[in-house]
């Protein structure tokens, strides 16, 4: 179940496509604070991986194509766009490396959607939308290795773990797993996956849906060793905006409506239906 912290944004619903469907004051399409007038510019990283994105690889996108509308984050982005009054053709996707999306400074996108977790430190320099997905971290290892039989967080501490730079996965390794060996850090998730394949690391820490993709398509003979419970204050993904961009309030109102009418839950069930089967570490 997705838990959203909903922003209060008043007004009744409107069916006028030129003003959007949110009905929120100041959220008329013509009034939105956009990088390019009349166009919603959305950023994400490249490659674009399932289950977050789908469709066949098409230049410039590798693995999947965010423009397809397939995959969880692509579907969420287009659902929000519709609520704001944009057609699919009025949505433009641009490549934004993960660790630059939440860096300080001007943005070339209206929002970035790329499994970016809210943290207080990040929120000092960018704006975050309300949660569109609450997620656990997970550990992936090759079958038959000693770490593959780990049953607790303590069992993981003696091994070489790895994660992508700038991710909460890496932060989770450092702050909560606290391994005896310095964890490996990689510029991209592709590089981290390659390190797992090649035996440079014993296990990879990623968010749970990505772990399912890693085991299904990227690392043969691998398994999800376990996942970590998030609790009431667990990790949550938010769309990222330039600091002080008021567009975030309109997007929050759109997310509110997508939750209320069941659309967000349906998108989650369609694209992230596999996320419940990994054992939980304690």
C-alpha positions as CSV (number, residue, x, y, z in Angstrom):
1,X,0.0,0.0,0.0
2,X,1.3,3.4,-0.9
3,X,1.3,6.0,1.9
4,X,1.2,9.6,0.8
5,X,1.7,12.7,2.8
6,X,-0.8,14.9,1.0
7,X,-0.4,18.6,0.5
8,X,-3.4,20.8,1.1
9,X,-4.4,22.4,-2.2
10,X,-7.9,23.5,-2.4
11,X,-10.5,23.7,-5.3
12,X,-12.9,21.5,-7.0
13,X,-12.1,19.2,-9.9
14,X,-12.1,20.5,-13.4
15,X,-12.5,18.6,-16.7
16,X,-11.1,21.4,-18.8
17,X,-7.9,19.9,-20.4
18,X,-6.4,23.4,-20.9
19,X,-6.4,24.0,-17.2
20,X,-5.8,20.4,-16.1
21,X,-7.9,18.2,-13.9
22,X,-6.5,19.1,-10.5
23,X,-8.8,22.1,-10.0
24,X,-6.3,23.6,-7.6
25,X,-5.9,27.3,-7.4
26,X,-2.8,28.4,-9.3
27,X,-2.4,25.1,-11.0
28,X,-4.0,26.1,-14.3
29,X,-1.8,24.8,-17.1
30,X,-1.0,28.3,-18.3
31,X,0.0,29.4,-14.8
32,X,2.5,26.6,-14.1
33,X,6.1,27.5,-13.5
34,X,7.7,25.5,-16.4
35,X,11.1,25.3,-18.0
36,X,9.4,25.5,-21.4
37,X,5.9,27.0,-21.7
38,X,3.3,24.5,-22.7
39,X,5.6,21.5,-22.2
40,X,6.2,19.3,-19.2
41,X,9.9,18.4,-19.1
42,X,10.7,15.3,-17.1
43,X,14.1,14.0,-16.3
44,X,15.4,10.5,-15.5
45,X,18.7,8.6,-15.8
46,X,19.9,6.6,-18.7
47,X,19.8,3.5,-18.9
48,X,16.2,3.4,-17.8
49,X,15.6,0.1,-16.1
50,X,12.4,-2.0,-15.6
51,X,10.3,-2.2,-13.6
52,X,10.5,1.6,-13.4
53,X,10.4,2.0,-17.1
54,X,9.4,-0.3,-20.0
55,X,9.1,-0.5,-23.7
56,X,11.8,-1.3,-26.2
57,X,15.2,0.4,-26.2
58,X,15.0,3.5,-28.5
59,X,17.6,6.2,-28.9
60,X,18.8,8.0,-26.8
61,X,17.4,5.6,-24.2
62,X,19.0,2.3,-23.3
63,X,17.3,-0.8,-22.0
64,X,13.8,0.8,-21.8
65,X,12.2,4.0,-23.2
66,X,10.5,6.3,-20.6
67,X,8.4,7.8,-23.5
68,X,6.6,4.5,-23.8
69,X,4.4,5.1,-20.8
70,X,5.3,1.6,-19.6
71,X,6.9,0.8,-16.3
72,X,6.0,2.2,-12.9
73,X,7.7,5.6,-13.0
74,X,6.8,6.4,-16.6
75,X,3.2,5.5,-15.9
76,X,3.1,7.7,-12.8
77,X,4.7,10.6,-14.7
78,X,2.2,10.5,-17.4
79,X,-0.7,10.2,-15.0
80,X,0.5,13.3,-13.2
81,X,0.9,15.1,-16.5
82,X,-2.7,14.3,-17.4
83,X,-3.9,15.7,-14.2
84,X,-1.9,18.9,-14.9
85,X,-3.5,19.2,-18.4
86,X,-0.8,17.8,-20.6
87,X,-1.2,15.3,-23.4
88,X,1.4,12.6,-23.9
89,X,2.9,14.5,-26.8
90,X,3.4,17.6,-24.5
91,X,5.7,15.6,-22.2
92,X,9.4,15.7,-23.0
93,X,11.9,13.4,-21.4
94,X,15.5,14.4,-20.9
95,X,18.5,12.4,-19.6
96,X,19.6,13.5,-16.1
97,X,22.3,11.5,-14.3
98,X,21.0,10.3,-10.9
99,X,23.4,12.1,-8.6
100,X,23.0,15.4,-10.4
101,X,19.2,15.5,-10.2
102,X,19.2,16.5,-6.6
103,X,22.4,18.7,-6.7
104,X,22.0,22.4,-5.9
105,X,21.3,24.9,-8.7
106,X,19.1,25.5,-11.7
107,X,17.3,22.6,-13.3
108,X,16.7,21.8,-17.0
109,X,13.6,19.7,-16.0
110,X,10.3,20.5,-14.4
111,X,10.6,17.4,-12.2
112,X,12.9,14.4,-12.2
113,X,11.5,10.9,-11.4
114,X,14.3,8.3,-10.8
115,X,13.8,6.4,-7.6
116,X,15.2,9.4,-5.7
117,X,14.6,9.0,-1.9
118,X,13.7,11.9,0.3
119,X,16.3,12.9,2.8
120,X,16.5,16.0,4.9
121,X,19.9,16.9,3.4
122,X,18.7,16.6,-0.1
123,X,15.6,18.6,0.7
124,X,17.7,21.6,1.7
125,X,18.7,22.2,-1.9
126,X,15.8,20.8,-4.0
127,X,12.1,20.4,-3.5
128,X,10.6,16.9,-3.1
129,X,7.0,15.9,-4.0
130,X,5.0,13.8,-1.6
131,X,5.8,10.1,-1.8
132,X,4.7,8.2,-4.9
133,X,6.2,4.9,-3.6
134,X,7.5,3.7,-0.2
135,X,10.2,1.1,-0.6
136,X,12.5,-1.3,1.2
137,X,16.2,-1.9,0.6
138,X,17.3,-5.4,-0.5
139,X,20.5,-7.5,-0.8
140,X,21.3,-9.4,-4.0
141,X,23.9,-12.1,-4.1
142,X,25.0,-15.0,-6.4
143,X,23.5,-18.3,-5.5
144,X,25.8,-20.8,-3.9
145,X,28.0,-18.1,-2.2
146,X,28.2,-18.0,1.6
147,X,26.4,-14.6,1.8
148,X,23.4,-16.1,0.0
149,X,22.5,-18.0,3.1
150,X,22.6,-14.9,5.4
151,X,19.6,-14.6,7.7
152,X,20.2,-11.4,9.6
153,X,21.9,-8.0,9.3
154,X,24.7,-9.3,11.5
155,X,25.3,-12.2,9.0
156,X,26.1,-9.6,6.3
157,X,28.7,-7.6,8.1
158,X,31.7,-9.7,7.2
159,X,31.2,-9.4,3.5
160,X,32.1,-6.9,0.7
161,X,29.0,-5.0,-0.2
162,X,28.5,-2.5,-3.0
163,X,26.0,0.1,-4.2
164,X,25.7,3.1,-6.6
165,X,27.2,6.4,-5.5
166,X,24.8,8.9,-4.1
167,X,22.0,6.4,-3.4
168,X,20.3,5.6,-0.1
169,X,21.4,2.0,-0.7
170,X,25.0,3.1,-0.1
171,X,23.9,5.2,2.9
172,X,22.0,2.2,4.3
173,X,25.1,0.0,4.0
174,X,27.2,2.6,5.9
175,X,24.7,3.5,8.6
176,X,22.7,0.4,9.3
177,X,24.5,-2.7,8.0
178,X,28.0,-1.4,9.1
179,X,30.1,-4.0,7.4
180,X,33.7,-4.7,8.6
181,X,35.0,-4.1,5.1
182,X,34.8,-0.7,3.3
183,X,31.8,-1.0,0.9
184,X,32.4,-0.5,-2.8
185,X,30.9,2.5,-4.5
186,X,30.1,2.7,-8.2
187,X,29.3,5.6,-10.6
188,X,26.3,3.7,-12.0
189,X,24.1,0.8,-11.1
190,X,25.3,-1.0,-14.3
191,X,28.8,-0.9,-12.9
192,X,27.7,-2.2,-9.5
193,X,25.8,-5.1,-11.2
194,X,28.9,-5.9,-13.3
195,X,31.0,-6.0,-10.1
196,X,28.5,-8.5,-8.6
197,X,28.7,-10.6,-11.8
198,X,32.5,-10.6,-11.7
199,X,32.8,-11.4,-8.0
200,X,34.3,-8.1,-7.1
201,X,31.7,-7.7,-4.4
202,X,29.8,-10.4,-2.5
203,X,26.5,-8.6,-2.6
204,X,24.7,-5.6,-4.1
205,X,22.3,-3.4,-2.1
206,X,19.5,-1.8,-4.1
207,X,15.8,-1.0,-3.7
208,X,13.6,-4.0,-3.7
209,X,11.9,-3.6,-7.2
210,X,15.4,-3.1,-8.8
211,X,16.5,-6.2,-7.0
212,X,13.9,-8.2,-8.7
213,X,15.1,-6.9,-12.1
214,X,18.7,-7.6,-11.2
215,X,17.9,-11.3,-10.4
216,X,15.5,-11.8,-13.3
217,X,17.5,-10.1,-16.1
218,X,20.9,-8.9,-15.2
219,X,22.8,-11.4,-13.0
220,X,22.2,-15.1,-13.9
221,X,22.0,-17.5,-11.0
222,X,21.4,-14.7,-8.4
223,X,18.9,-14.3,-5.6
224,X,17.4,-11.7,-3.3
225,X,19.0,-12.7,0.0
226,X,16.6,-10.5,2.0
227,X,15.1,-7.1,2.5
228,X,15.1,-4.5,5.3
229,X,11.8,-3.4,6.9
230,X,11.3,0.3,6.6
231,X,9.0,0.9,9.5
232,X,6.8,3.9,9.9
233,X,9.6,6.3,8.8
234,X,10.8,4.2,5.9
235,X,12.4,5.2,2.6
236,X,10.1,7.0,0.2
237,X,10.5,8.1,-3.4
238,X,9.6,11.7,-4.4
239,X,9.8,13.6,-7.6
240,X,12.5,16.3,-7.5
241,X,12.1,20.0,-8.4
242,X,14.3,23.0,-8.4
243,X,14.3,24.7,-5.0
244,X,11.3,26.9,-4.4
245,X,9.5,25.8,-7.5
246,X,5.8,26.1,-6.7
247,X,5.0,23.4,-9.3
248,X,5.5,20.9,-6.5
249,X,2.2,21.9,-4.9
250,X,0.3,21.2,-8.1
251,X,2.0,17.8,-8.5
252,X,1.2,17.0,-4.9
253,X,-2.4,17.8,-5.5
254,X,-2.3,15.6,-8.6
255,X,-0.8,12.7,-6.6
256,X,-3.5,13.2,-4.0
257,X,-6.2,12.8,-6.7
258,X,-4.4,9.7,-8.2
259,X,-4.4,8.1,-4.8
260,X,-8.0,9.0,-4.0
261,X,-9.3,7.6,-7.3
262,X,-7.2,4.4,-7.1
263,X,-5.1,5.2,-10.1
264,X,-1.8,5.2,-8.2
265,X,-2.5,1.9,-6.6
266,X,-3.5,0.3,-9.9
267,X,-0.2,1.5,-11.5
268,X,1.7,0.0,-8.6
269,X,-0.1,-3.3,-8.8
270,X,0.5,-3.5,-12.6
271,X,4.2,-2.7,-12.6
272,X,5.5,-3.6,-9.1
273,X,3.4,-6.7,-8.3
274,X,6.5,-8.8,-7.4
275,X,7.8,-6.7,-4.6
276,X,6.4,-8.8,-1.7
277,X,8.3,-12.1,-1.8
278,X,11.8,-11.5,-0.3
279,X,12.5,-12.5,3.3
280,X,12.9,-9.7,5.8
281,X,16.2,-9.2,7.8
282,X,16.1,-8.3,11.5
